[in-house]
């Protein structure tokens, strides 16, 4: 709730948030009911972190789509003998 100008005495209203403060929780709440508790925990954490990453870096649509294209490229290059996603994991320091 935004305080009125009279109540604050400051002559200005609080700025509107740049991002919907409920968005991340709404996405987490949409995780399917058949999801195991552990997978719900892992996916909730992933969603929170990726949303925080996007907000922290103020990603543009173009930047996000470049990241998506990198993942798509790795998928297209991968087959049963070659796993490009494994190489991406190595690059970001999360190796199996």
C-alpha distances in whole Angstrom, upper triangle without the diagonal:
4,6,9,13,14,12,13,16,16,16,14,10,9,11,10,12,15,16,14,13,14,18,20,19,20,23,24,23,26,29,31,32,36,35,36,34,36,35,31,31,33,31,27,28,30,27,24,27,28,24,23,27,26,22,24,27,25,28,29,30,33,33,32,35,37,36,36,40,41,40,42,45,46,46,48,50,50,53,55,56,54,50,48,45,47,48,44,43,46,45,41,43,42,46,47
4,6,9,12,10,10,13,13,12,10,7,6,9,9,11,15,16,15,15,17,19,22,22,22,25,27,26,28,31,34,35,39,38,39,37,38,37,34,33,35,33,30,30,31,28,26,28,29,25,24,27,26,23,24,27,24,27,28,30,33,33,32,35,37,37,37,40,42,41,43,46,46,47,49,51,51,54,56,58,55,51,49,46,48,49,45,44,47,45,42,44,43,47,48
4,7,8,6,7,10,10,10,9,7,7,11,12,14,18,19,19,18,20,23,25,25,26,29,30,30,32,35,38,39,42,41,42,40,41,41,37,36,38,36,33,33,34,32,29,31,32,28,27,30,29,26,27,29,27,30,31,33,36,36,35,38,40,40,41,44,45,45,46,49,50,50,53,55,55,58,60,61,58,55,53,49,51,52,48,47,50,48,45,46,46,50,51
4,5,5,6,8,9,9,8,7,9,12,14,17,20,22,21,21,23,26,28,28,29,32,33,33,35,38,41,42,45,44,46,43,45,44,40,40,41,39,36,37,38,35,32,34,35,31,30,33,32,28,30,32,30,33,33,35,38,38,38,40,43,42,43,46,47,47,49,51,52,53,55,57,58,60,62,64,61,58,55,52,54,55,51,50,53,51,48,49,49,53,54
4,6,5,6,6,5,6,6,9,13,15,18,21,23,23,23,25,28,30,31,31,34,36,35,38,40,43,45,48,47,48,46,47,46,43,42,43,42,38,39,40,37,34,36,36,33,32,34,33,29,30,32,30,33,34,36,39,39,38,41,43,43,44,47,48,48,50,53,54,54,56,58,59,62,64,65,62,59,56,54,56,56,52,52,54,52,48,50,50,54,56
4,6,5,8,7,9,10,13,16,18,21,24,27,26,26,28,31,33,33,34,37,38,38,40,43,46,47,50,49,50,48,49,49,45,44,46,44,41,41,42,40,37,39,39,36,35,37,36,32,33,36,34,37,37,39,42,42,42,45,47,47,48,50,52,52,54,56,57,57,60,62,62,65,67,69,66,62,60,57,59,59,55,55,57,55,52,53,53,57,59
4,6,8,9,10,10,12,16,18,20,24,26,25,24,26,29,31,31,32,35,36,36,38,41,44,44,48,47,48,45,47,46,43,42,43,42,39,39,40,38,35,37,38,34,33,36,35,31,32,35,33,36,37,39,42,42,41,44,46,46,47,50,51,51,53,55,56,56,59,61,61,64,66,67,64,61,58,55,57,57,54,53,55,53,50,51,51,55,57
4,5,7,8,8,10,14,16,19,22,24,24,23,25,28,30,30,31,34,35,35,38,40,43,44,48,46,47,45,46,45,42,41,42,41,37,37,39,36,33,35,36,32,31,33,33,29,29,32,30,34,35,37,40,39,39,42,44,44,45,48,49,49,51,53,54,54,57,59,59,62,64,65,62,59,56,53,55,55,51,51,53,51,47,49,49,53,54
4,6,8,10,12,16,18,21,24,27,27,26,29,31,33,34,35,37,39,39,41,44,47,48,51,50,51,48,49,49,45,44,45,44,41,40,42,39,36,38,38,35,33,36,35,31,32,34,32,36,37,39,42,41,41,44,46,46,47,50,51,51,53,55,56,57,59,61,62,65,67,68,65,61,59,56,58,57,54,53,55,53,50,51,52,55,57
4,6,8,10,13,16,19,21,24,25,24,27,30,32,32,33,36,37,38,40,42,46,47,50,48,50,47,48,47,44,43,44,42,39,39,40,37,34,35,36,33,31,33,32,29,29,31,29,33,33,36,39,38,38,41,43,43,44,47,48,48,50,53,53,54,57,58,59,62,64,65,62,59,56,53,55,55,51,51,52,50,47,49,49,53,55
4,7,10,13,16,19,21,24,25,25,28,30,32,33,34,36,38,38,40,43,46,47,51,49,51,48,49,48,45,44,45,43,40,40,41,38,35,36,37,33,32,34,33,29,30,31,29,33,33,35,38,38,38,41,43,43,44,47,48,49,50,52,53,54,56,58,59,62,65,66,63,59,56,54,56,55,52,51,53,51,48,50,50,54,56
4,7,9,12,15,17,20,21,21,24,26,28,29,30,33,34,35,37,39,42,44,47,46,47,45,46,45,42,41,41,40,37,36,37,34,32,33,33,30,28,30,29,25,26,28,26,29,29,32,34,34,34,37,39,39,40,43,44,45,46,49,50,51,53,54,55,59,61,62,59,55,53,50,52,52,48,48,50,48,44,47,47,51,53
4,6,9,12,15,17,18,18,21,23,25,26,27,29,31,31,33,36,39,40,44,42,44,42,42,41,38,37,38,37,33,33,34,31,29,30,30,27,26,28,27,23,24,26,24,27,27,29,32,32,32,35,37,37,38,41,42,42,44,46,47,48,50,52,53,56,58,59,56,53,50,48,50,49,46,46,48,46,42,45,45,48,50
4,7,9,12,14,15,15,18,20,22,23,24,26,28,28,30,33,36,38,41,39,41,38,39,38,35,34,35,33,30,30,31,28,25,27,27,23,22,25,23,20,21,23,21,24,25,27,30,30,29,32,34,34,35,38,39,39,41,43,44,45,47,49,50,53,55,56,53,50,47,44,46,46,42,42,44,42,39,41,41,45,47
4,6,9,12,13,13,16,18,20,22,22,24,26,27,29,31,35,36,39,38,39,38,38,37,34,33,33,31,28,28,29,26,24,25,25,21,20,22,20,17,18,20,17,21,21,23,26,26,26,29,31,31,32,35,36,36,38,40,41,42,44,46,47,50,52,53,50,47,44,41,43,43,40,39,42,40,36,39,39,42,44
4,6,9,9,10,13,15,17,19,19,21,23,24,25,28,31,33,36,35,37,35,35,34,31,31,31,29,26,26,26,23,21,23,22,19,18,21,19,15,17,19,16,19,19,21,24,24,24,27,29,29,29,32,34,34,35,38,39,39,41,44,44,47,50,51,48,45,42,39,41,41,38,38,40,38,35,37,37,41,43
4,5,7,7,11,12,14,16,16,18,20,21,23,25,28,31,33,32,33,32,32,31,28,27,27,25,22,23,23,20,18,19,19,15,14,17,15,12,14,16,13,16,17,19,22,22,21,24,26,26,26,29,31,31,32,35,36,36,38,40,41,44,46,48,45,41,39,36,38,38,34,34,37,35,31,34,33,37,39
4,7,9,12,12,14,16,17,18,20,21,22,25,28,31,33,31,33,32,32,30,27,27,27,24,22,22,22,19,17,18,17,13,13,15,12,9,12,13,10,13,13,15,18,18,18,20,23,22,23,26,27,28,29,32,33,33,35,37,38,41,44,45,42,38,36,33,35,35,32,32,34,32,29,32,32,35,37
4,6,9,8,10,13,13,14,16,18,19,21,24,27,29,27,30,28,28,26,24,24,23,21,19,19,18,15,14,15,14,10,11,13,11,8,11,13,10,12,13,14,18,17,16,19,21,21,21,24,26,25,27,30,30,31,33,35,36,39,41,42,39,36,34,31,33,33,29,29,32,30,27,30,29,33,34
4,5,5,8,10,10,12,14,15,16,19,22,24,27,26,28,26,27,25,22,22,23,20,17,18,18,15,14,16,15,11,12,15,13,11,14,16,14,15,16,17,20,20,18,21,23,23,22,26,27,27,28,31,32,32,34,36,37,39,41,43,40,37,35,32,34,35,31,31,34,32,29,31,31,34,35
4,6,7,8,10,12,13,14,16,18,22,23,26,25,26,25,25,24,21,20,21,19,16,16,17,14,12,14,15,11,11,15,14,11,14,16,15,17,18,19,23,22,20,23,25,24,24,28,29,28,30,32,33,33,35,38,37,40,42,44,41,37,35,32,34,35,31,31,33,32,29,31,30,33,34
4,6,6,6,9,10,10,12,15,18,20,23,22,23,22,23,21,18,18,19,17,14,15,16,13,12,15,15,12,13,16,15,13,16,19,17,18,20,20,24,23,21,23,26,24,24,28,29,27,29,32,32,32,35,37,37,39,41,43,40,37,35,32,34,35,31,31,34,33,29,31,30,33,34
4,6,5,6,9,10,11,13,17,19,22,20,22,21,22,20,17,18,18,15,13,14,14,11,10,13,12,9,11,14,13,12,15,17,15,16,17,17,21,20,17,20,23,21,20,24,25,24,25,29,29,28,31,33,33,36,37,39,37,33,32,28,31,32,28,28,31,30,27,29,28,31,32
4,5,5,6,9,10,12,15,18,20,18,20,18,19,17,14,14,14,12,9,11,11,7,6,10,10,7,9,12,11,11,14,16,15,16,18,17,21,20,17,19,22,20,19,23,24,22,24,27,27,27,30,32,31,34,35,37,35,31,29,26,28,29,26,25,28,27,24,26,24,27,28
4,5,5,6,9,10,14,15,18,16,18,16,17,16,13,13,14,12,9,11,12,9,8,12,13,10,12,15,15,14,17,20,19,19,21,21,24,23,20,23,25,23,22,26,27,25,27,30,30,29,32,34,33,35,37,39,37,33,32,28,30,32,28,27,30,30,27,28,26,29,30
4,5,5,6,9,12,14,17,16,18,18,19,17,14,15,16,13,11,14,14,11,11,15,14,12,14,17,16,16,19,21,20,20,21,21,24,24,20,22,25,23,22,26,27,25,26,30,30,29,31,34,33,35,36,39,37,33,32,29,31,33,29,29,32,32,28,30,28,31,31
4,5,5,7,11,13,16,14,17,16,17,15,12,13,14,10,9,12,11,8,9,13,12,10,13,15,15,15,18,20,19,18,20,19,22,21,18,19,22,20,19,22,24,21,23,26,26,25,28,30,29,31,33,35,33,29,28,25,27,29,26,25,29,28,25,27,25,28,28
4,5,6,9,11,14,12,14,13,14,12,8,10,11,8,6,9,10,7,8,12,12,11,13,16,16,17,19,21,21,20,22,21,25,23,20,22,24,22,21,24,25,22,24,27,27,26,29,31,30,32,33,35,33,29,29,25,27,29,26,25,28,28,25,26,24,26,26
4,6,8,10,13,12,14,13,15,13,10,12,13,11,9,12,13,11,12,15,16,14,17,19,19,19,22,24,24,23,25,24,27,26,23,25,27,25,24,27,28,26,27,30,30,28,31,34,32,34,35,37,36,32,32,28,30,32,29,28,32,32,29,30,27,30,29
4,6,9,11,11,14,14,16,13,11,13,14,11,10,14,14,11,13,17,16,15,18,20,19,20,23,25,24,23,24,23,26,25,22,23,26,24,22,25,26,24,24,28,28,26,29,31,30,32,33,35,34,31,30,27,29,31,28,27,31,31,28,30,27,30,29
4,7,9,7,10,11,12,10,7,10,11,8,8,12,12,10,13,16,15,15,18,20,20,21,24,25,25,24,25,24,27,26,22,23,26,23,21,25,25,22,23,27,26,24,27,30,28,29,30,33,31,28,28,24,26,29,26,25,29,29,27,28,25,27,26
4,6,6,9,11,13,11,9,12,13,11,12,15,15,14,17,19,19,19,22,24,23,25,27,29,28,27,29,27,29,29,25,26,28,26,23,27,27,24,25,28,27,25,28,31,29,29,30,33,32,29,29,26,28,30,28,27,31,32,29,30,27,29,27
4,5,8,10,13,11,9,13,15,13,13,17,18,17,19,22,22,22,24,26,27,28,30,32,32,31,32,30,33,32,29,29,32,29,27,30,31,28,28,32,31,28,31,34,32,32,32,35,35,31,32,29,30,33,31,30,33,34,32,32,29,31,29
4,6,9,12,10,10,13,14,13,14,18,18,18,20,23,23,23,26,28,28,29,32,33,33,32,33,32,34,33,29,30,32,29,27,30,30,27,28,31,29,27,30,32,30,30,30,33,32,29,30,27,28,32,30,28,32,33,31,32,28,29,27
4,6,8,6,6,10,11,10,11,14,15,15,17,19,20,20,23,24,25,27,29,30,30,29,31,30,32,31,27,28,30,27,25,28,28,24,25,29,27,25,28,30,28,28,28,31,30,27,28,24,25,29,27,25,29,30,28,28,25,26,24
4,5,5,6,9,10,10,12,14,15,16,18,20,21,22,24,25,27,28,30,31,32,31,33,32,34,33,29,30,32,29,27,30,30,26,27,30,28,26,30,31,29,29,28,31,31,27,28,25,25,29,27,25,28,30,28,27,24,25,23
4,6,5,6,9,10,10,12,14,15,16,18,20,21,22,24,26,27,28,30,31,31,33,32,34,33,29,31,32,29,28,31,31,27,29,32,30,28,32,33,31,31,31,33,32,29,30,26,27,30,28,25,28,30,27,27,24,25,23
4,5,5,6,9,10,11,12,14,15,17,18,20,21,22,24,26,27,29,30,29,32,31,33,31,28,29,31,27,26,29,28,25,27,30,27,26,30,31,28,29,28,30,30,26,27,23,23,26,25,22,25,27,24,24,20,21,19
4,5,5,6,8,10,10,12,14,15,16,18,20,21,22,24,25,27,28,27,29,28,30,28,25,26,27,24,23,26,25,22,24,26,24,23,26,28,25,26,26,28,27,24,24,21,21,24,23,20,23,25,22,22,19,20,19
4,6,5,6,8,10,10,12,14,15,16,18,20,21,22,24,26,26,26,28,27,29,28,24,26,28,24,23,26,26,23,25,28,26,25,28,30,28,29,29,31,30,27,27,23,24,27,25,22,26,27,24,24,21,23,22
4,6,5,6,9,10,11,12,14,16,17,18,20,21,22,24,25,25,28,28,30,28,24,26,28,24,24,27,26,24,26,29,27,26,30,31,29,30,30,32,30,27,27,23,23,26,24,21,24,26,22,22,19,21,20
4,6,5,6,9,10,11,12,14,15,16,18,20,21,22,24,23,26,25,27,25,22,24,25,21,21,24,23,20,23,25,23,22,26,27,25,27,27,28,27,23,23,19,20,22,20,18,21,22,19,19,16,18,17
4,5,5,6,8,10,10,12,14,15,16,18,20,21,22,21,23,23,25,23,19,21,23,19,18,22,21,18,20,23,22,21,24,26,24,26,26,28,27,23,23,19,20,22,20,18,21,22,19,20,17,19,19
4,5,5,6,9,10,11,12,14,15,17,18,20,21,20,23,23,25,23,20,22,24,21,20,24,23,21,23,26,25,24,27,29,28,29,30,32,30,26,26,22,23,25,22,20,24,24,21,22,19,22,21
4,5,5,6,9,10,10,12,14,15,16,18,20,19,22,22,25,22,19,22,23,20,20,23,22,20,23,26,24,24,27,29,27,29,30,31,29,25,25,21,21,23,21,18,21,22,18,19,16,19,19
4,5,5,6,8,10,10,12,14,15,16,18,17,20,20,22,19,16,18,19,16,16,19,19,16,19,22,20,20,24,25,24,26,27,28,26,22,21,17,18,20,17,15,19,19,16,17,14,17,18
4,6,5,6,8,10,11,12,14,15,16,15,18,18,20,18,15,17,19,16,15,19,19,17,19,22,21,21,24,26,25,27,29,30,28,24,23,19,21,23,20,18,22,21,18,20,18,20,21
4,6,5,6,9,10,11,12,14,15,15,18,19,21,19,16,19,21,18,18,22,21,20,22,25,24,24,28,29,28,31,32,33,31,27,26,22,23,25,21,20,23,22,19,20,18,22,23
4,5,5,6,9,10,10,12,14,14,17,18,20,17,15,18,19,16,16,20,19,18,21,23,22,23,26,27,26,29,30,31,29,25,23,20,21,22,18,17,20,19,15,17,15,19,20
4,5,5,6,9,10,11,12,11,14,14,16,14,11,14,15,12,13,16,16,15,18,20,19,20,23,24,24,27,29,30,27,23,21,18,19,20,17,16,19,18,15,17,16,19,20
4,5,5,6,8,10,10,10,13,13,16,14,12,15,16,14,15,18,18,17,20,22,22,23,26,27,27,30,32,33,30,27,25,21,23,24,20,20,23,21,18,20,19,23,24
4,5,5,6,8,9,11,14,15,18,15,13,17,18,16,17,20,20,20,22,25,24,25,28,29,29,32,34,35,32,28,26,23,24,25,21,20,23,21,18,20,19,23,24
4,6,5,6,8,8,12,14,15,12,11,15,15,13,14,18,17,17,20,22,21,23,26,26,27,30,32,32,29,26,23,20,22,22,18,17,20,18,15,17,17,20,23
4,6,5,6,5,9,10,12,10,8,12,13,11,13,16,16,16,19,21,21,22,25,26,27,30,32,33,30,26,24,21,23,23,19,19,22,20,17,20,19,23,25
4,5,5,7,10,12,15,12,11,15,16,15,17,20,20,20,23,25,25,26,29,30,30,34,36,37,34,30,28,25,27,26,23,23,25,23,20,22,22,26,28
4,6,8,12,14,16,13,13,17,17,16,18,21,21,21,24,25,25,27,30,31,31,34,36,37,34,30,27,25,26,26,22,22,24,21,18,21,21,25,27
4,5,9,12,13,10,11,14,14,13,16,18,18,19,22,23,23,25,27,28,29,33,35,35,32,29,26,23,25,24,20,21,23,20,17,20,21,24,27
4,6,10,12,10,10,14,14,14,16,19,19,20,22,24,25,26,28,30,31,34,37,37,34,31,28,25,27,27,23,23,25,23,20,23,24,27,30
4,7,8,6,6,10,11,10,12,15,15,17,19,20,21,23,25,26,27,31,33,34,31,28,24,22,25,24,20,21,23,21,19,22,22,26,28
4,5,5,6,9,10,11,12,14,16,17,18,20,22,23,24,26,28,31,34,35,31,29,25,24,26,25,22,23,26,23,21,25,25,28,30
4,5,5,6,9,10,10,12,14,15,16,18,20,21,22,24,26,29,32,33,30,27,24,22,26,25,21,23,26,23,22,25,25,28,30
4,5,5,6,9,10,10,12,14,15,16,18,20,20,22,24,28,31,32,28,26,23,22,25,24,20,22,25,22,21,25,25,28,30
4,5,5,7,9,10,11,13,14,15,17,19,20,21,23,27,30,30,27,24,21,19,22,21,17,20,21,19,17,21,22,25,27
4,5,5,6,9,10,11,12,14,16,17,18,20,22,25,28,29,25,22,19,18,21,20,16,18,21,18,17,20,20,23,25
4,5,5,6,9,10,10,12,14,15,16,18,20,23,26,27,24,21,18,17,20,20,17,19,21,19,18,22,22,24,26
4,5,5,6,9,10,10,12,14,15,16,18,22,25,26,22,20,17,16,19,18,14,17,19,17,16,20,20,22,25
4,5,5,7,9,10,11,13,14,16,17,20,23,24,20,18,14,13,16,15,12,14,16,14,13,17,17,19,21
4,5,5,6,9,10,11,12,14,15,19,22,23,20,17,14,13,16,16,13,15,18,16,15,19,18,20,22
4,5,5,6,8,10,10,12,14,17,21,22,18,16,13,13,16,15,13,16,18,16,16,20,20,21,23
4,5,5,6,9,10,11,12,16,19,19,16,14,10,10,13,12,9,12,14,13,13,16,17,18,20
4,5,5,6,9,10,11,14,17,18,15,12,9,8,11,11,9,11,14,13,13,16,15,16,18
4,5,5,6,9,10,13,16,17,15,12,10,10,13,14,12,14,17,16,17,20,19,19,20
4,5,5,6,9,12,16,16,13,11,9,9,13,12,11,14,16,15,16,19,19,19,21
4,6,5,6,10,13,13,10,8,5,6,9,9,8,11,13,13,14,16,16,16,17
4,5,5,8,11,13,10,8,7,7,10,11,11,13,15,16,17,19,18,17,18
4,6,8,12,13,10,10,9,10,13,14,13,16,18,18,19,22,21,21,21
4,7,10,10,8,8,6,9,12,11,12,15,16,16,18,20,20,19,20
4,7,8,5,5,5,8,9,10,12,14,15,16,18,19,18,17,17
4,5,5,6,9,11,12,13,15,16,18,19,21,22,21,19,18
4,6,7,11,12,12,14,16,17,18,20,22,23,21,19,17
4,7,10,12,12,13,16,17,17,19,21,22,21,18,17
4,6,9,9,10,12,14,14,16,18,19,18,16,15
4,5,6,7,9,10,11,13,15,16,15,13,13
4,5,5,6,9,10,11,13,14,14,13,13
4,5,5,6,9,10,11,12,11,10,11
4,5,5,6,9,10,11,9,7,8
4,5,5,6,9,10,10,9,10
4,5,5,6,9,9,9,11
4,5,5,6,5,5,8
4,6,5,6,5,8
4,6,8,9,12
4,6,8,12
4,6,10
4,7
4
